Amino acid sequence: MHDELCFLSATELSSRIANRELAAREVLEVHLAQIERVNPTVNAIVTLLPDQAMEWAREADERMARGDELGPLHGLPIAHKDLVCTKDIRTTFGSPIYEDFVPEQDDLIIERLRQAGAITIGKTNTPEFGAGSQTFNKVFGATLNPYDTTKTCGGSSGGAAVALACGMIPIADGSDTGGSLRNPANFCNVVGFRPSPGRVPTWPKEMGWFPISVQGPMARSVEDIALMLTAIAGPDTRSPIAIERPASRFAESLERNFKGVRIAWSRDFGELPVDPAVTAAIDSQRSIFESIGCVIEDGQPSFAGADEAFKVLRALAFESKFTPLLEEHRDKIKDTIIWNVEAGQQQTGPQVARAEVLRTQLYHRVRKFMETYKFLILPVSQVPPFDVTQPYITEINGVEMGTYIDWMKSCYYISATGLPAISVPCGFTPDGLPVGVQIVGRHQDDFGVLQLAYAFQEATGTSKRTPSIARAAR
């Protein structure tokens, strides 16, 4: 019975803790046991704090006994992506430069998670500085896909996705620039949500007005994504782009009647190469959207300019953040990051201005398209999980990829639009590898995206499948 607790939803666990059916220490114990059994195989959690976490769980139980006011995540174990700073807890960013770095303050998202009652048990693996959708680094090595340990789990929130899929934690935080919440969720049969920029305010941040990179939630179900948003969304003056609407909206019911709702269905963004196994898995679920009442039409807006705009703005961020490190520690930084930083250094003012113009034009084309369609259905990743020893995809269907991120256009085109998007489990390839579907909503309609994802999730049941490695360990 205790082992089954590891695969209960966060929503159910939270309810049982609130009703005093479970203690925070009891919940933590079973998750720590699952970590001990499974993590040595998949390498998802890279810094573990069992004793400290148990002390926090004891304090959580004492607050419950006193009748203190409790947060929405009270007593839930969580591990944080190793890109976010956690006070007094080692944070490496997946880099040898920071192998022994211990921050003196929490990032804003950590502040909010702790205030909501979540119990930190450690940090999850990420590629070096989060660069690339494949989770490996020189500090901790690679994180393996639990459905096939010869494959990648994706990235950059790869450790988080694997820890969730294996029942090691019920909720996790992550971040997303070019797909880092959506891609690993897609590869591991969990849910990853890229919220609208400013929905989850970020601080500290070198470029506070920069809308391409966001932080957000990961979980095994859509309702758990919503639960986590009640804690981490909402305004904060430290973020100049923070959305003023309160987080309480995400506590409302996700039930919705989708009869007659028009959605656009695109198998390839109109131009991108997509592996046939991915296309087949998503196409097989088209009837599910129809069964919940949606009116589906093939089509997509033009994504012209999205590639250039995203790459220029991404390089600008890399230049801003990593130039000082490159000058001092070039020998300790992987080549793809060096390339990205130098690309940013070589950009001119007119190039940056052009990227902003292209991004604005893209936004308005997509906005007009979505005046007709409330949602856009797309692939998350253009390929299924690939060999974990391969740093990145170099070709798809015979089409060469120009850079280490080109195979993720299906995610970063959406990043460039600023629209909310979710990866929700959709199906499996003939080899048993997970495939997710990407649901994109209108401008700042984060809640609507969750509602459609929830309806799809409930109609398919795909998210309930767990990897055999986790079941065998139990």
C-alpha positions as CSV (number, residue, x, y, z in Angstrom):
1,M,0.0,0.0,0.0
2,H,2.8,2.4,0.9
3,D,4.5,1.8,-2.5
4,E,1.2,2.9,-4.2
5,L,1.5,6.3,-2.6
6,C,4.4,7.1,-4.9
7,F,2.1,7.1,-7.9
8,L,-0.9,8.9,-6.3
9,S,-1.5,12.3,-7.8
10,A,-0.2,15.3,-5.9
11,T,-3.8,16.5,-5.6
12,E,-4.8,13.2,-3.9
13,L,-1.8,13.2,-1.7
14,S,-2.5,16.8,-0.7
15,S,-6.1,16.0,0.2
16,R,-5.1,13.0,2.3
17,I,-2.5,15.0,4.2
18,A,-5.1,17.8,4.8
19,N,-7.6,15.3,6.0
20,R,-5.0,13.8,8.4
21,E,-5.1,10.4,6.6
22,L,-1.4,10.7,5.9
23,A,1.4,12.5,7.6
24,A,4.1,14.4,5.7
25,R,6.8,12.2,7.1
26,E,4.9,9.1,5.9
27,V,4.7,10.5,2.4
28,L,8.3,11.5,2.4
29,E,9.5,8.1,3.6
30,V,7.9,6.2,0.7
31,H,9.3,8.6,-1.8
32,L,12.8,8.4,-0.4
33,A,12.5,4.6,-0.5
34,Q,11.5,4.9,-4.2
35,I,14.4,7.1,-4.9
36,E,16.8,4.7,-3.2
37,R,15.4,1.8,-5.3
38,V,15.2,3.5,-8.7
39,N,17.4,6.6,-8.9
40,P,20.7,4.7,-9.1
41,T,19.5,3.3,-12.4
42,V,18.2,6.4,-14.1
43,N,20.2,9.2,-12.4
44,A,17.4,11.8,-12.1
45,I,18.0,13.3,-8.7
46,V,21.6,14.4,-8.4
47,T,21.6,16.1,-4.9
48,L,19.6,14.4,-2.2
49,L,18.8,15.7,1.3
50,P,17.0,12.9,3.1
51,D,17.8,14.1,6.7
52,Q,17.0,17.7,6.1
53,A,13.9,16.8,4.2
54,M,12.7,14.6,7.1
55,E,13.2,17.4,9.5
56,W,11.1,19.7,7.3
57,A,8.5,17.0,7.1
58,R,8.4,16.7,10.9
59,E,7.9,20.5,11.1
60,A,5.1,20.3,8.6
61,D,3.4,17.7,10.7
62,E,3.8,19.9,13.8
63,R,2.2,22.8,11.9
64,M,-0.7,20.5,11.0
65,A,-1.1,19.4,14.6
66,R,-1.1,23.0,15.8
67,G,-3.9,23.9,13.4
68,D,-1.7,26.5,11.5
69,E,-2.8,27.8,8.2
70,L,-1.4,25.5,5.5
71,G,-0.4,26.1,1.9
72,P,-1.7,24.2,-1.1
73,L,1.4,22.1,-1.4
74,H,1.7,21.3,2.3
75,G,3.7,18.1,2.9
76,L,4.4,17.3,-0.8
77,P,8.0,16.3,-1.6
78,I,9.6,18.2,-4.4
79,A,13.0,18.3,-6.1
80,H,14.1,21.4,-7.9
81,K,15.8,21.7,-11.2
82,D,19.6,22.2,-10.7
83,L,19.4,25.6,-12.6
84,V,17.4,27.4,-9.8
85,C,19.2,28.7,-6.8
86,T,18.3,27.0,-3.5
87,K,19.6,28.6,-0.3
88,D,22.2,26.5,1.5
89,I,21.7,23.6,-1.0
90,R,24.3,22.9,-3.7
91,T,23.3,24.3,-7.1
92,T,25.7,23.3,-9.9
93,F,23.9,24.4,-13.1
94,G,25.3,21.1,-14.5
95,S,28.7,22.8,-14.8
96,P,32.1,21.9,-13.3
97,I,32.6,25.6,-12.7
98,Y,29.9,25.5,-10.1
99,E,30.3,22.0,-8.8
100,D,30.6,23.1,-5.2
101,F,28.5,26.3,-5.4
102,V,26.0,26.8,-2.5
103,P,23.7,29.9,-3.0
104,E,22.9,32.3,-0.2
105,Q,19.3,32.9,-1.3
106,D,16.4,31.2,-3.0
107,D,15.1,32.1,-6.4
108,L,11.5,33.4,-6.4
109,I,10.0,30.1,-7.5
110,I,11.7,28.3,-4.6
111,E,10.4,31.0,-2.2
112,R,6.8,30.4,-3.4
113,L,7.1,26.6,-3.3
114,R,8.3,26.6,0.2
115,Q,5.7,29.1,1.3
116,A,3.1,26.8,-0.2
117,G,4.4,23.9,2.1
118,A,6.3,21.8,-0.4
119,I,9.3,19.9,1.1
120,T,12.5,20.1,-0.8
121,I,14.3,16.7,-1.1
122,G,17.0,17.6,-3.6
123,K,17.9,18.8,-7.1
124,T,17.1,17.2,-10.5
125,N,19.6,16.8,-13.3
126,T,19.9,19.2,-16.2
127,P,22.3,19.7,-19.1
128,E,25.1,22.2,-18.6
129,F,23.5,25.6,-18.0
130,G,20.3,24.1,-19.4
131,A,21.6,24.2,-22.9
132,G,20.1,21.6,-25.2
133,S,17.2,19.1,-25.0
134,Q,19.4,16.2,-23.8
135,T,20.2,15.8,-20.1
136,F,23.9,15.1,-19.5
137,N,26.8,17.0,-18.0
138,K,30.3,16.5,-16.7
139,V,29.3,16.8,-13.1
140,F,26.7,14.1,-12.8
141,G,26.6,12.3,-16.2
142,A,23.5,11.5,-18.1
143,T,19.9,10.9,-17.0
144,L,18.3,7.9,-18.7
145,N,14.8,7.5,-20.1
146,P,12.9,5.1,-17.8
147,Y,11.0,3.6,-20.7
148,D,14.3,2.6,-22.3
149,T,17.5,3.3,-20.5
150,T,19.5,3.3,-23.7
151,K,17.5,6.5,-24.7
152,T,17.6,10.1,-23.7
153,C,14.9,11.6,-21.4
154,G,15.1,14.9,-23.2
155,G,15.9,18.2,-21.6
156,S,16.6,20.5,-20.1
157,S,14.2,19.6,-17.3
158,G,15.1,15.9,-17.9
159,G,15.8,14.9,-14.3
160,A,12.5,16.3,-13.2
161,A,10.6,14.4,-15.9
162,V,12.3,11.1,-15.0
163,A,11.8,11.6,-11.3
164,L,8.1,12.2,-11.9
165,A,7.7,9.2,-14.2
166,C,9.4,6.9,-11.7
167,G,7.3,8.0,-8.7
168,M,10.2,9.6,-6.9
169,I,8.4,12.9,-6.5
170,P,4.8,14.0,-7.2
171,I,5.6,17.5,-8.5
172,A,8.6,19.3,-10.0
173,D,9.6,22.7,-11.2
174,G,11.4,23.3,-14.5
175,S,12.2,26.0,-17.0
176,D,11.6,26.4,-20.7
177,T,13.3,28.5,-23.4
178,G,13.2,26.3,-26.4
179,G,11.1,23.4,-25.1
180,S,12.8,22.4,-21.8
181,L,9.5,21.8,-19.9
182,R,7.6,20.2,-22.9
183,N,10.3,18.0,-24.5
184,P,11.3,15.9,-21.5
185,A,7.6,15.6,-20.5
186,N,6.9,14.3,-24.0
187,F,9.8,11.8,-23.8
188,C,8.8,10.5,-20.4
189,N,5.0,10.3,-20.5
190,V,4.4,13.1,-18.0
191,V,2.9,16.6,-18.3
192,G,5.0,19.7,-18.8
193,F,3.5,23.2,-19.1
194,R,5.1,26.3,-20.6
195,P,3.0,29.2,-19.1
196,S,2.7,32.6,-20.7
197,P,5.7,34.8,-20.0
198,G,5.1,36.5,-16.7
199,R,2.5,34.0,-15.4
200,V,5.2,32.5,-13.2
201,P,7.4,35.5,-12.4
202,T,11.1,34.9,-12.4
203,W,13.7,36.5,-10.1
204,P,16.6,37.1,-10.1
205,K,17.0,37.3,-13.9
206,E,19.8,39.0,-15.9
207,M,17.3,40.3,-18.5
208,G,14.1,41.0,-16.5
209,W,12.1,42.0,-19.6
210,F,13.1,38.9,-21.6
211,P,10.0,36.8,-22.5
212,I,11.6,33.8,-24.2
213,S,12.7,31.9,-21.0
214,V,10.0,31.0,-18.5
215,Q,9.7,28.8,-15.4
216,G,6.8,26.4,-14.8
217,P,5.4,23.2,-13.4
218,M,5.8,19.5,-14.3
219,A,3.7,16.7,-12.9
220,R,2.1,13.4,-13.9
221,S,-1.4,14.9,-14.4
222,V,-2.9,18.2,-15.6
223,E,-4.8,18.7,-12.3
224,D,-1.4,18.6,-10.5
225,I,-0.1,21.2,-12.9
226,A,-3.0,23.4,-11.9
227,L,-2.4,22.7,-8.2
228,M,1.2,23.8,-8.5
229,L,0.3,26.9,-10.4
230,T,-1.9,28.0,-7.4
231,A,1.5,28.3,-5.5
232,I,3.9,29.7,-8.1
233,A,1.8,31.9,-10.4
234,G,0.7,35.4,-9.5
235,P,2.2,38.9,-9.6
236,D,5.5,40.0,-8.0
237,T,7.1,43.4,-8.4
238,R,10.5,41.9,-8.8
239,S,9.5,40.7,-12.3
240,P,8.6,43.6,-14.6
241,I,6.6,41.3,-16.9
242,A,4.7,39.6,-14.2
243,I,1.0,39.1,-15.0
244,E,-1.2,40.8,-12.5
245,R,-4.0,38.1,-12.4
246,P,-4.0,36.1,-9.1
247,A,-3.1,32.4,-9.0
248,S,-6.5,31.5,-7.5
249,R,-7.9,31.0,-11.0
250,F,-6.0,27.7,-11.1
251,A,-7.9,26.3,-8.1
252,E,-11.1,26.4,-10.2
253,S,-12.5,23.2,-11.8
254,L,-10.8,22.1,-15.1
255,E,-14.1,20.6,-16.3
256,R,-15.3,22.3,-19.5
257,N,-17.7,21.5,-22.4
258,F,-15.7,21.6,-25.6
259,K,-18.7,20.9,-28.0
260,G,-18.2,23.0,-31.1
261,V,-14.8,24.4,-30.1
262,R,-12.7,24.8,-33.2
263,I,-9.1,23.6,-33.1
264,A,-6.4,23.6,-35.8
265,W,-4.5,20.4,-36.4
266,S,-1.0,20.6,-37.8
267,R,1.2,17.5,-38.2
268,D,4.3,19.4,-39.2
269,F,3.9,23.2,-38.7
270,G,3.5,23.3,-42.5
271,E,7.2,22.6,-43.2
272,L,9.1,20.7,-40.5
273,P,10.4,17.2,-40.9
274,V,8.7,14.9,-38.3
275,D,9.5,11.3,-37.7
276,P,6.7,9.0,-38.9
277,A,6.5,7.3,-35.5
278,V,5.6,10.6,-33.9
279,T,3.1,11.5,-36.5
280,A,1.4,8.1,-36.3
281,A,1.1,8.3,-32.5
282,I,-0.5,11.8,-32.6
283,D,-2.8,11.1,-35.5
284,S,-4.1,8.0,-33.7
285,Q,-5.5,10.3,-31.0
286,R,-7.3,12.8,-33.3
287,S,-10.6,11.0,-32.7
288,I,-10.2,11.7,-29.0
289,F,-10.4,15.4,-29.6
290,E,-13.4,14.8,-31.8
291,S,-15.1,12.6,-29.1
292,I,-14.9,15.5,-26.5
293,G,-16.7,17.7,-29.0
294,C,-14.0,19.6,-30.8
295,V,-14.3,20.6,-34.4
296,I,-11.0,19.9,-36.0
297,E,-9.6,21.4,-39.2
298,D,-6.2,20.9,-40.7
299,G,-4.0,24.0,-40.8
300,Q,-1.5,26.3,-39.1
301,P,-0.5,29.9,-39.2
302,S,2.7,30.9,-41.0
303,F,5.7,30.6,-38.7
304,A,7.9,32.6,-41.0
305,G,10.6,34.4,-39.1
306,A,10.2,32.3,-36.0
307,D,13.5,30.5,-36.5
308,E,15.6,33.7,-37.0
309,A,13.9,35.6,-34.2
310,F,14.3,32.8,-31.7
311,K,17.9,32.1,-32.5
312,V,18.9,35.8,-32.4
313,L,17.2,36.4,-29.1
314,R,18.5,33.2,-27.6
315,A,22.0,34.1,-28.6
316,L,21.5,37.6,-27.1
317,A,20.6,35.9,-23.7
318,F,23.6,33.6,-23.9
319,E,25.9,36.5,-24.6
320,S,24.5,38.5,-21.7
321,K,24.7,35.6,-19.2
322,F,27.8,33.7,-20.1
323,T,30.4,36.0,-21.6
324,P,32.2,36.6,-18.3
325,L,32.3,32.8,-17.7
326,L,33.6,32.2,-21.2
327,E,36.4,34.7,-20.7
328,E,37.6,33.0,-17.5
329,H,36.6,29.3,-17.8
330,R,36.5,28.6,-21.6
331,D,38.1,25.2,-21.0
332,K,35.3,24.1,-18.7
333,I,32.3,25.0,-21.0
334,K,30.9,22.7,-23.6
335,D,31.3,23.6,-27.3
336,T,27.6,24.2,-28.0
337,I,27.4,26.9,-25.3
338,I,30.6,28.5,-26.6
339,W,29.0,28.6,-30.1
340,N,25.8,30.2,-28.7
341,V,27.7,32.8,-26.7
342,E,29.9,33.8,-29.7
343,A,26.9,34.0,-31.9
344,G,25.5,36.5,-29.5
345,Q,28.7,38.5,-29.4
346,Q,28.7,38.8,-33.2
347,Q,25.2,40.1,-33.5
348,T,24.6,43.8,-34.5
349,G,22.0,46.2,-33.3
350,P,20.1,46.0,-36.6
351,Q,20.0,42.2,-36.3
352,V,18.5,42.3,-32.9
353,A,16.0,44.9,-34.0
354,R,15.1,42.8,-37.0
355,A,14.5,39.8,-34.7
356,E,12.1,41.8,-32.6
357,V,10.2,43.0,-35.7
358,L,10.0,39.4,-37.0
359,R,8.7,38.2,-33.6
360,T,6.1,41.0,-33.5
361,Q,4.9,40.1,-37.0
362,L,4.8,36.4,-36.0
363,Y,2.7,37.3,-32.9
364,H,0.1,39.1,-35.0
365,R,-0.1,36.5,-37.7
366,V,-0.7,33.8,-35.1
367,R,-3.2,36.1,-33.2
368,K,-5.3,36.6,-36.3
369,F,-5.2,32.8,-37.1
370,M,-6.4,32.0,-33.6
371,E,-9.3,34.4,-33.8
372,T,-10.8,31.5,-35.8
373,Y,-9.3,28.6,-33.7
374,K,-9.2,28.6,-29.9
375,F,-6.4,26.0,-29.8
376,L,-3.6,24.6,-32.0
377,I,-2.6,20.9,-31.8
378,L,1.0,20.1,-32.8
379,P,3.8,17.6,-32.2
380,V,5.9,18.4,-29.2
381,S,9.2,17.0,-30.5
382,Q,9.9,16.1,-34.1
383,V,11.5,12.8,-33.1
384,P,11.0,10.1,-30.4
385,P,13.6,9.6,-27.7
386,F,17.0,8.9,-29.3
387,D,20.3,7.2,-28.2
388,V,21.5,8.7,-24.9
389,T,25.0,8.7,-26.2
390,Q,24.1,11.1,-29.0
391,P,24.3,14.7,-27.9
392,Y,21.6,16.0,-30.2
393,I,19.8,15.1,-33.4
394,T,21.6,15.9,-36.6
395,E,19.0,14.9,-39.2
396,I,15.3,14.1,-39.5
397,N,13.9,12.2,-42.4
398,G,17.0,13.0,-44.4
399,V,16.9,16.7,-43.6
400,E,20.1,18.0,-41.9
401,M,19.9,20.0,-38.8
402,G,22.0,23.1,-38.9
403,T,22.6,23.5,-35.1
404,Y,22.3,21.6,-31.9
405,I,18.8,23.1,-31.3
406,D,17.3,22.8,-34.8
407,W,15.6,19.5,-34.1
408,M,13.5,21.4,-31.5
409,K,11.8,23.9,-33.8
410,S,8.5,22.3,-33.0
411,C,8.9,23.7,-29.5
412,Y,10.8,26.9,-30.0
413,Y,8.6,28.2,-32.7
414,I,5.9,28.3,-30.0
415,S,8.3,29.9,-27.6
416,A,8.8,32.7,-30.1
417,T,5.0,33.4,-30.1
418,G,4.8,33.8,-26.3
419,L,1.7,31.6,-26.2
420,P,1.0,29.1,-23.4
421,A,1.6,25.5,-24.4
422,I,1.5,22.1,-22.8
423,S,2.9,18.6,-23.5
424,V,0.4,16.0,-22.4
425,P,0.8,12.2,-22.8
426,C,-0.6,11.0,-26.1
427,G,0.7,7.6,-27.0
428,F,3.6,5.3,-27.7
429,T,5.8,4.3,-30.7
430,P,5.8,0.7,-31.7
431,D,9.1,0.5,-29.7
432,G,7.2,1.5,-26.5
433,L,8.6,5.1,-26.4
434,P,6.4,7.9,-25.1
435,V,5.0,10.6,-27.4
436,G,3.2,13.7,-26.2
437,V,0.9,16.1,-28.0
438,Q,1.4,19.8,-27.8
439,I,-1.7,22.0,-27.1
440,V,-1.2,25.7,-27.7
441,G,-3.7,28.3,-26.6
442,R,-4.5,31.9,-27.3
443,H,-2.6,34.8,-25.7
444,Q,-2.5,34.4,-21.9
445,D,-5.2,31.7,-22.0
446,D,-3.2,29.4,-19.7
447,F,-6.3,28.1,-18.0
448,G,-8.0,27.2,-21.3
449,V,-4.9,25.2,-22.3
450,L,-5.1,23.2,-19.0
451,Q,-8.9,22.6,-19.5
452,L,-8.4,21.1,-23.0
453,A,-5.4,19.1,-21.8
454,Y,-7.4,17.8,-18.9
455,A,-10.3,16.7,-21.1
456,F,-7.9,14.9,-23.4
457,Q,-6.1,13.3,-20.5
458,E,-9.3,12.0,-19.0
459,A,-10.4,10.6,-22.4
460,T,-7.2,8.8,-23.1
461,G,-5.8,7.5,-19.8
462,T,-2.3,7.4,-21.4
463,S,-0.8,9.3,-18.5
464,K,-1.6,6.5,-16.1
465,R,0.9,4.2,-17.8
466,T,4.2,4.0,-15.7
467,P,7.6,2.6,-16.8
468,S,8.3,-1.0,-15.9
469,I,11.6,-0.1,-14.3
470,A,9.6,1.8,-11.6
471,R,7.0,-1.0,-11.2
472,A,9.7,-3.6,-11.0
473,A,11.5,-1.7,-8.3
474,R,8.3,-1.5,-6.3
